[in-house]
């Protein structure tokens, strides 16, 4: 049995995702939002959103960003406006699965109301850890581009020691930076010490930012506050890796003349091929694991 998959919208990562899925076989791919590509995909069905056979779809792959609060989908490679409604979800098969990177309240509510299975790929440990590698490399790239000093011997503070924060801290330390990590958990503070880095209790961050050249946030909450920013040296740079709107008081940073960058979707910028392959591998694993329970055999 061939699985009917619709890839609706997406960025540069999805070009590699589509290639990888196409190579797996035993699936039929429908692409929506790719009509402006200079070179299309041979052997795949590129169609408009309204022409999809929604009732026949087994899998829907939405962009990493999911939808906005009105249900609109990001289409980088098309001018077609796509809006997914509750009625559209109700047309899907009972066992259809929708993949996205992240889901806002609107998308979560729609899939809950329609009893649609929604899988948020960036919530998975495997995807997040794999993605932390291009994210860290992209952060290094941004640090080099936006500073006039070397990473080696620079004073770096990373806020957060999760899947992204730990990789970022490790990579900067490997380049010879003097890395401190701010976090709340006592176990993380112990691990940071074990790694040879300097632990900082997050609530004491303002006491340490005067000795910081590069402040990197990975926490999706307001943690880089006015109190932390006002002590930063004038040549310091803030790179915020948290999901929009970030965790930095950007207005106060601007008032102080501190460069503060909200760095979104770094994997799609610095390594879209690698990031796309990561997504394709995980989706393929899920399909293989769940195909019997979902009737995909």
C-alpha angles and dihedrals in degrees: 000000000000117000115228109220128183119200105199116192125322141150135260092301090064093062089067091038089057093047091051093048091047089056094054094070129207091076135094115217126207116190123205121184100024102100094112096057111122089223119031130206115272115231096012128112111244109191144158120265095247091053096058117118091232095177090059098050119115097181135022120195113199125189120281088257092053108206135323122247091278094050096256117150126219112246111185094172099044143047090216112120112225124191121178115208137190089255090055092053090049089059092062122099116268090248097042116128126214120206124199137155098236133353128217123208092271095056093041091051093049094051092045093051092049095041090238120160108242122190117193105204097195090057089065117095094222095054093042093050094046090047092050089073098063088037091058092045090050090050090053089050091051092047091053093046095048104041135063096213134069124265087229108093092003118133110246128184119192117194113210130028101214128117094303100032095054093050093046092049091048094049095048091047089052088057091056100261120147097242129197123180125206118206141144102228118092091211090056091049088055092049091048089054091048089054091057094251128123116260121217126187104235095230088057095052094113089061091061107038094086085073096051133104098174125028114193120188124199099164117104093219136075100280102132093072134171089268092058095042098048091064096049118112112254092248094052121118128212119209113188114199097174120113117271127322086026128210101274133100091235094176093058092043088055091049090054093046092244114147108237120180127193100211108197128182095359093169090061090050104043103027113011093156093054092042092050092050090051091055093045093049093051094045090049091050091051092048091050093047097045102034095102097046091047095046095248095141 
